Amino acid sequence: MARIPDAFIDDLLARTDIVEVVQARVPLKRQGKEYASRCPFHDERSASFTVSPTKQFYHCFGCGAHGTAISFLMNYDRLEFLDAVDELAKRVGMEIPRDTQQRNANPETRDLYGAMEAASSFFRGQLANSGKARAYIEKRGIAAEIVERYAIGYAPDGFSALRDTLGTDPRRMQLLERGGLFSKNDKGHVYDKFRDRLMFPIHDRRGRTIAFGGRVIDPEDSPKYLNSPETALFHKGRELYGLWQAKQANAKLDRLIVVEGYMDVVALAQYGVSQAVATLGTATTPDHAELLFRNAPDVYFCFDGDRAGRSAAWKALESVLPRMKDGRQAFFLFLPDGEDPDSIVRQEGMDGFDARLRDATPLSEFYLTEQVKGISLTSFSGKAALADRCRSHVRSIPDGGFLDAIASRIIELTGVDVRVQDAPAQVKGPDTSSAKRSIVRTAITLVTQNPSLASELQPPYRFAALRQPGIELLSELVLLVRERPEISTGALLEHFAERDEAGSLQKLAALNLPGEEDALRAEFLDAMAQLDRQVLQQRLDELQRQQRDGGLNDADKQELRELLQARLAR
């Protein structure tokens, strides 16, 4: 496998602002020189997750998650290494060398994508050959162009149509099973998961088929919708049906409309509303909310007006609130009883549906309306109860105009500024103020946190001769910086990612060192000077021991005299 050149990775990470990458997915708040948030990789109540713009890496003091912008995308967006590098490269206008792309492609993942695409082609072919499926498409008024755009297909009745066609060998069977296309009964018999259903392929951000949703044709069958299970390619809480098609149909997305079903997305597209997406059999998650806002500034949630619809809307609101940065807007459209986007757009057309969107309820209005329910604002206790209800939600909102507006409205209603904190939250981390560090550990810490410091040293590196723990690692760090002078903390940690030293370096990189840049530079140079003096003392001790044990030759005697004079000169 060809390796992406170190120089390319260094340049990429140097051009990438990790704060922007993380903040596009996780709401961050500035704390001193760094940014903090609750960790996206484990459940926690306090902010233990930090992102350093100077070190260009992230670290969670709770679960230990850490890394660069590359590893963040791999862990958060579930991308392969090459895909993560490619996404960052596109952000900064770089291009991975073509031969590197081809040689680094993961054959296992590539073959799994291929199997999913083969299944999609099979379902499309079955739609063309099935009178029953075509009649259903015609009954629902879905145009051929829409069928093509969304690659709609049909899974034939029977237990082995897909398996018999594509599962022609053990390798292909294994891939289809990993893609979630088969089920297995108690006796171990494998059969097609999707049968007699209209099939809707789900695509990732690059347009690749990663999963399927199947809708019954016969209303007597159940469940009405059946989705692929979680797989190596598909994580339902992080994907939106129709987003790929919406991006293809719109040069720039100024809004996204979240609906509940595949047919709603397709019907809206049929009538010219090409910005609709759907969650995949799950409530709107924080990952969905961030994905929506990464693609459009305005998001409309379209739900039924009944109790279940309002409950779904509230869950969406809770995911959206922590992501309401300046420039973002969210609205809620509640439909009349018995109606859905499919039926509304067929009755009223695109203009009628757009008119309903223009009258949609802003997030802040929906939020306060729901929070005030059951509370009397004419009493002190009622006002206090509303403030208590709102406090945790409001404190999760990023600083900006939306926070100011909603907090001001709550002050009008209750007289309480729910933004005020009882005590400033502190990011958990090692206390370094009184920690005793060896000189070698100090030097390694300083180089890890600010690699350019090693460029201050000029060869020969006398300290490398010391026989002390950590000297070999310090020497390697200094040589690494000499070879790659633009390397950042993040890239340095990436270099050691597969090494035994990775964990220790990560902990050192996460330490909060007191002092400004000039002071830290002086501390590093002083530490290196001390190590150089220790080298001289180490050699002096060796010569004096040889002198006691059996004498010295003339050259050794001369060296001993010079070392003694050098020590006196200090």
C-alpha positions in Angstrom: 0.0 0.0 0.0 1.4 3.4 -1.0 1.8 5.8 1.9 0.6 9.4 1.6 3.8 11.5 1.9 4.5 13.0 5.3 5.0 16.4 3.7 1.5 16.3 2.3 0.0 15.4 5.7 2.0 18.1 7.4 0.9 20.7 4.9 -2.7 19.6 5.0 -2.8 19.8 8.8 -1.0 23.1 8.8 -3.6 24.5 6.5 -6.6 23.0 8.3 -8.2 24.8 11.3 -9.2 21.9 13.6 -11.5 24.3 15.5 -13.5 24.9 12.3 -13.7 21.2 11.5 -14.8 20.2 15.0 -17.1 23.2 15.5 -19.0 22.3 12.3 -20.1 19.1 14.1 -19.9 19.8 17.8 -20.8 23.1 19.5 -17.7 24.6 21.1 -17.2 27.4 23.6 -14.0 29.2 24.1 -12.2 28.7 27.4 -8.9 30.6 27.5 -6.7 29.6 24.7 -8.7 26.5 23.9 -12.2 25.4 23.1 -14.4 23.0 25.1 -17.5 20.9 24.8 -19.1 17.8 26.1 -17.4 14.9 24.4 -19.0 13.6 21.3 -17.5 10.2 21.8 -19.0 9.3 25.2 -21.9 10.5 27.4 -21.0 13.1 30.0 -22.5 16.1 31.8 -19.4 18.3 32.1 -17.2 19.6 29.3 -14.1 17.4 29.3 -13.5 17.6 25.5 -11.0 20.3 24.5 -9.8 21.4 21.1 -6.5 23.4 20.8 -6.1 25.8 17.8 -2.3 26.2 18.6 -1.6 22.5 19.0 -4.1 21.5 16.3 -5.4 18.5 18.1 -8.3 17.5 20.4 -8.4 15.6 23.6 -11.0 14.3 26.0 -10.0 14.1 29.7 -12.9 11.8 30.3 -12.6 8.9 27.8 -9.2 9.7 26.4 -10.3 10.2 22.8 -7.7 12.3 21.0 -6.2 13.1 17.7 -5.9 15.5 14.7 -8.5 16.8 12.3 -8.0 13.6 10.3 -8.7 11.2 13.2 -11.7 13.4 14.3 -13.3 12.9 10.9 -12.5 9.2 11.0 -14.1 8.7 14.4 -17.0 11.2 14.1 -18.0 10.9 10.5 -16.9 7.2 10.3 -14.7 7.9 7.3 -11.8 5.8 6.1 -8.4 7.4 6.5 -8.1 8.3 2.8 -11.7 9.7 2.7 -10.9 11.9 5.8 -7.7 13.2 4.2 -9.6 13.8 0.9 -12.4 15.7 2.7 -9.9 18.0 4.5 -7.9 18.4 1.3 -10.9 19.6 -0.6 -11.6 22.2 2.1 -8.2 23.8 1.7 -7.8 23.3 -2.1 -5.3 20.5 -2.1 -5.5 17.2 -4.0 -4.1 13.9 -2.9 -1.6 12.5 -5.5 -3.6 10.2 -7.8 -1.4 7.2 -7.5 -1.6 7.5 -3.7 -5.4 7.5 -3.9 -5.5 4.4 -6.0 -3.0 2.4 -4.0 -4.5 3.4 -0.6 -8.1 2.4 -1.4 -9.2 -0.2 1.1 -10.1 -3.3 -1.0 -12.6 -4.6 1.7 -14.5 -1.3 1.9 -14.3 -0.9 -1.9 -15.8 -4.3 -2.5 -18.6 -3.7 0.1 -19.6 -0.5 -1.8 -19.5 -2.5 -5.0 -21.8 -5.1 -3.5 -24.3 -2.5 -2.4 -24.3 -0.9 -5.8 -24.9 -4.3 -7.4 -27.9 -4.8 -5.2 -29.2 -1.4 -6.1 -28.9 -2.2 -9.8 -30.7 -5.6 -9.2 -33.6 -3.8 -7.5 -33.9 -1.2 -10.3 -33.9 -4.0 -12.9 -36.7 -5.8 -10.9 -38.8 -2.7 -10.9 -38.7 -2.6 -14.7 -39.8 -6.2 -14.9 -42.5 -6.1 -12.3 -46.0 -5.2 -13.5 -47.2 -5.0 -9.8 -44.4 -2.6 -8.8 -44.9 -0.4 -11.9 -48.6 -0.2 -11.3 -47.9 1.0 -7.8 -45.5 3.6 -9.0 -48.1 4.8 -11.5 -50.8 4.8 -8.9 -48.7 7.0 -6.6 -48.0 9.4 -9.5 -44.2 9.1 -9.4 -42.7 10.2 -12.7 -40.0 8.3 -14.5 -37.5 11.1 -14.0 -38.0 10.9 -10.2 -37.7 7.1 -10.2 -34.4 7.6 -12.0 -33.2 10.5 -9.8 -33.7 8.5 -6.6 -32.8 5.1 -8.1 -36.0 3.6 -6.9 -36.3 -0.2 -7.3 -38.3 -3.2 -6.3 -37.4 -6.3 -4.2 -39.4 -9.2 -5.6 -41.5 -11.5 -3.5 -39.8 -14.8 -2.4 -37.0 -15.6 -0.1 -34.0 -15.8 -2.3 -34.3 -13.6 -5.4 -31.4 -11.4 -4.5 -29.3 -14.2 -3.0 -29.7 -16.4 -6.1 -28.8 -13.6 -8.5 -25.9 -11.9 -6.6 -24.8 -14.4 -4.0 -22.9 -16.5 -6.6 -20.0 -17.3 -4.4 -19.0 -17.3 -0.6 -17.2 -14.0 -1.0 -20.1 -12.2 -2.5 -22.5 -13.7 0.0 -20.4 -12.5 2.8 -20.3 -8.9 1.4 -24.1 -8.9 0.9 -24.6 -10.1 4.5 -22.2 -7.4 5.8 -24.3 -4.9 3.9 -27.4 -5.9 5.8 -29.3 -7.4 2.8 -29.9 -10.9 4.4 -31.7 -12.2 7.4 -31.1 -15.5 9.2 -33.7 -17.7 11.0 -33.2 -19.8 14.1 -32.0 -22.7 12.1 -29.3 -20.6 10.4 -31.0 -20.4 7.1 -30.1 -17.2 5.2 -32.8 -15.4 3.2 -33.4 -12.0 1.5 -34.2 -9.3 4.1 -36.3 -7.2 1.6 -39.2 -8.9 -0.1 -42.1 -7.5 -2.1 -41.1 -3.9 -1.3 -40.5 -0.7 -3.2 -36.8 0.0 -2.6 -35.2 3.3 -1.8 -31.3 3.3 -1.9 -29.7 5.5 0.8 -26.6 7.3 -0.4 -23.6 8.8 1.4 -22.1 12.2 0.9 -20.3 10.9 -2.2 -23.4 9.4 -3.8 -22.4 5.8 -3.0 -25.2 3.3 -2.0 -24.7 2.4 1.7 -28.2 1.1 2.7 -31.8 0.7 1.7 -35.3 1.5 2.9 -38.1 -0.7 1.7 -41.8 0.3 1.7 -44.6 -2.2 1.5 -46.8 -2.2 -1.7 -49.6 -4.2 -0.2 -51.2 -2.2 2.7 -51.9 -5.4 4.6 -48.2 -6.1 5.0 -46.1 -4.8 7.8 -44.0 -3.1 8.9 -44.8 -0.2 6.5 -41.1 0.7 6.3 -38.1 -1.6 6.7 -34.6 -0.1 6.9 -31.2 -1.7 6.6 -29.5 -2.5 9.9 -26.4 -0.7 11.1 -23.4 -1.8 9.1 -19.8 -0.8 8.6 -21.1 1.7 5.9 -24.4 2.8 7.4 -25.2 4.5 10.7 -28.8 5.7 10.7 -28.3 8.4 13.3 -25.9 10.1 11.0 -27.5 9.8 7.6 -30.4 11.6 5.8 -32.3 10.1 3.0 -32.4 12.4 -0.1 -29.5 14.7 1.0 -27.4 13.5 -1.9 -30.2 14.2 -4.4 -30.9 17.6 -2.9 -27.3 18.6 -3.3 -27.3 17.5 -6.9 -30.5 19.3 -7.7 -29.4 22.6 -6.1 -26.2 24.5 -6.8 -26.6 26.1 -3.4 -29.0 24.9 -0.7 -30.6 27.8 1.1 -33.0 25.5 3.1 -33.6 21.8 3.9 -37.0 20.4 4.8 -37.1 17.4 7.1 -40.0 15.0 6.6 -40.8 11.6 8.0 -40.8 9.2 5.1 -39.2 8.3 1.8 -42.4 8.8 -0.1 -42.7 12.3 1.3 -39.3 13.2 -0.1 -40.1 11.7 -3.4 -43.5 13.3 -3.7 -42.1 16.8 -2.9 -39.4 16.3 -5.5 -42.1 15.4 -8.0 -43.7 18.8 -7.4 -40.5 20.8 -7.6 -39.6 20.9 -3.9 -36.1 19.5 -4.2 -34.8 20.3 -0.8 -36.5 17.6 1.2 -34.7 14.9 3.3 -35.9 12.3 5.8 -34.4 10.7 8.9 -34.1 6.9 8.7 -36.6 5.5 11.1 -35.2 7.4 14.0 -35.8 10.7 15.8 -33.7 13.6 14.8 -30.3 13.2 16.4 -27.6 15.8 17.2 -25.6 14.4 14.3 -28.6 14.9 12.0 -29.0 18.5 13.2 -25.3 19.3 12.5 -25.5 17.6 9.1 -28.5 19.7 8.2 -26.9 23.0 9.2 -23.6 22.1 7.5 -25.6 22.0 4.2 -28.1 24.8 4.6 -28.6 27.8 6.9 -32.4 27.3 7.3 -34.0 24.0 8.4 -37.7 23.3 8.4 -39.0 20.4 10.4 -42.3 19.2 8.9 -44.4 16.9 11.2 -48.0 15.9 11.8 -49.8 18.2 14.2 -50.9 15.4 16.5 -49.2 14.5 19.8 -46.7 12.1 18.2 -45.7 14.8 15.7 -45.2 17.4 18.4 -43.2 14.9 20.4 -40.9 14.3 17.4 -40.6 18.0 16.9 -39.5 18.5 20.5 -36.8 15.9 20.1 -35.6 17.6 17.0 -35.6 20.9 18.9 -33.4 19.5 21.7 -30.9 18.4 19.1 -31.0 21.7 17.3 -30.7 24.2 20.2 -27.0 23.6 20.9 -26.2 24.2 17.2 -28.0 27.5 16.8 -25.0 29.6 15.8 -25.5 33.0 14.2 -26.7 32.7 10.6 -28.8 29.6 11.3 -32.5 29.4 11.5 -35.0 26.5 12.3 -38.7 26.4 11.8 -41.5 23.9 12.6 -44.4 23.2 10.2 -47.3 21.2 11.7 -49.7 19.7 9.2 -53.4 19.2 9.6 -54.7 15.9 11.0 -54.6 13.0 8.5 -52.3 14.9 6.1 -48.6 14.4 5.3 -46.3 16.3 2.9 -47.2 13.8 0.1 -50.9 14.5 0.3 -50.5 18.3 0.9 -48.2 18.9 -2.1 -50.6 16.8 -4.3 -53.5 18.9 -3.2 -51.9 22.4 -3.1 -48.9 22.1 -5.4 -45.4 23.6 -4.8 -46.8 27.1 -4.2 -49.2 25.9 -1.6 -46.5 24.0 0.2 -44.1 27.0 0.1 -46.9 29.2 1.5 -47.1 26.8 4.5 -43.4 26.9 4.9 -43.5 30.7 5.0 -46.0 30.5 7.9 -44.0 27.9 9.8 -43.4 28.5 13.5 -39.9 29.8 14.4 -37.9 27.6 16.8 -37.9 30.2 19.6 -41.7 30.5 19.4 -42.3 26.8 19.4 -39.8 26.3 22.3 -41.4 28.9 24.6 -44.9 27.8 23.7 -44.1 24.3 24.8 -42.2 25.4 27.9 -45.0 27.7 29.2 -47.6 24.9 29.0 -49.0 24.2 32.4 -47.4 27.2 34.0 -49.1 30.3 35.3 -46.8 33.3 34.8 -48.9 35.5 37.1 -47.2 34.0 40.1 -43.7 34.1 41.4 -43.5 30.3 41.6 -44.7 30.0 38.0 -42.0 32.4 36.7 -39.4 30.5 38.7 -40.6 27.2 37.3 -40.3 28.5 33.7 -36.8 29.8 34.4 -35.8 26.4 35.8 -37.3 24.6 32.8 -35.3 26.8 30.4 -32.0 27.1 32.2 -30.2 24.0 30.9 -31.5 24.4 27.4 -30.5 28.1 27.1 -27.0 27.4 28.5 -26.5 24.9 25.7 -27.0 27.5 23.0 -23.8 29.0 21.5 -23.1 32.7 22.1 -24.7 34.9 19.5 -27.8 36.7 18.4 -30.2 33.8 18.9 -29.0 33.2 22.4 -29.4 36.9 23.2 -32.9 37.0 21.7 -34.3 33.9 23.5 -32.7 34.8 26.8 -34.1 38.4 26.6 -37.6 36.9 26.0 -37.2 34.7 29.0 -36.1 37.7 31.1 -39.3 39.5 30.0 -41.4 36.5 31.1 -39.7 35.6 34.4 -37.3 38.4 35.4 -34.5 35.8 35.5 -31.4 35.8 33.3 -31.0 32.0 32.9 -27.6 32.5 31.2 -25.9 33.4 34.5 -23.7 30.6 35.8 -23.4 29.8 39.5 -19.7 29.2 39.0 -17.5 29.0 35.9 -17.2 25.5 34.6 -13.6 24.2 34.6 -12.3 21.7 32.1 -11.0 18.7 33.8 -7.3 18.1 33.3 -4.0 17.3 34.9 -2.9 19.8 37.5 0.6 20.8 36.3 1.3 23.7 38.6 3.0 21.5 41.3 3.8 18.4 39.3 7.5 17.5 39.5 8.8 16.8 36.0 12.2 15.5 35.1 14.3 17.7 32.8 13.9 15.1 30.0 10.2 15.0 30.5 10.0 18.8 30.5 11.9 18.9 27.2 9.7 16.3 25.6 6.6 18.0 26.8 7.7 21.4 25.4 8.7 19.9 22.0 5.4 18.0 21.8 3.4 21.1 22.4 5.5 23.4 20.3 7.6 21.4 17.8 9.3 24.5 16.4 11.3 24.8 19.6 13.4 21.9 18.5 14.6 24.0 15.5 16.4 26.2 18.0 18.9 23.4 18.5 21.9 22.9 16.2 23.8 19.6 15.7 25.7 17.9 17.0 23.1 17.1 19.6 25.3 16.3 22.7 22.3 15.5 24.9 21.7 12.3 22.8 24.7 10.7 24.5 22.9 10.8 27.9 22.0 7.4 29.4 18.6 8.4 30.9 15.0 7.3 30.3 13.4 9.4 27.6 16.5 10.6 25.9 16.0 8.3 22.9 12.5 9.6 22.4 13.6 13.2 22.8 16.4 12.6 20.2 13.8 11.2 17.8 11.5 14.2 18.3 14.3 16.7 17.6 15.4 14.8 14.5 11.8 14.6 13.3 11.4 18.3 13.6 14.7 18.9 11.8 13.4 16.7 8.9 9.9 18.3 8.9 10.3 21.8 10.3 6.6 22.7 9.6 5.3 19.8 11.6 2.5 20.7 14.1 1.6 19.0 17.4 -1.2 17.2 15.7 1.0 15.9 12.9 3.6 14.9 15.4 1.1 12.8 17.3 -0.1 11.4 14.0 3.5 10.3 13.3 3.6 8.3 16.5 0.0 7.1 16.3 0.9 3.4 15.9 3.8 3.5 18.3 4.0 2.5 22.0 4.9 6.1 22.9 1.7 7.5 21.4 -0.3 7.4 24.7 2.4 9.1 26.7 2.9 11.8 24.1 -0.8 12.4 23.9 -1.0 13.0 27.7 1.9 15.4 27.5 0.4 17.3 24.6 -2.8 17.7 26.7 -1.1 19.3 29.7 -1.9 22.9 30.4 1.5 24.6 30.7 1.6 28.0 32.4 3.5 30.9 30.7 3.7 32.7 27.4 5.5 31.6 24.3 8.8 33.4 25.2 8.8 31.9 28.7 8.2 28.4 27.4 11.0 28.9 24.8 13.4 30.0 27.6 12.4 27.0 29.7 13.1 24.6 26.8 16.5 26.1 26.1 17.4 26.0 29.8 16.3 22.4 30.0 18.5 21.5 27.0 21.4 23.4 28.4 21.0 21.4 31.6 21.0 18.2 29.6 24.2 19.2 27.8 25.8 19.9 31.2 24.7 16.4 32.4 26.4 14.9 29.3 29.7 16.6 30.4 29.2 15.4 34.0 28.4 11.9 32.7 31.7 11.8 30.7 33.6 13.3 33.6 32.3 10.6 35.9 33.3 7.9 33.4 36.9 9.2 33.0 37.4 9.6 36.8 36.1 6.0 37.3 38.6 4.7 34.7 41.3 6.7 36.4 40.6 5.0 39.6 40.3 1.5 38.1 43.3 1.4 35.9 44.5 4.6 34.6 44.0 6.7 31.5 45.9 7.2 28.2 47.2 10.6 27.2 44.1 11.5 25.2 41.8 10.6 28.0 43.9 12.6 30.5 43.7 15.7 28.3 39.9 15.3 27.9 39.6 15.0 31.7 41.6 18.2 32.3 39.4 20.0 29.8 36.2 18.8 31.4 37.4 19.8 34.9 38.3 23.3 33.6 34.9 23.5 31.9 33.2 22.7 35.1 35.2 25.3 37.0 34.4 27.9 34.4 30.6 27.3 35.1 
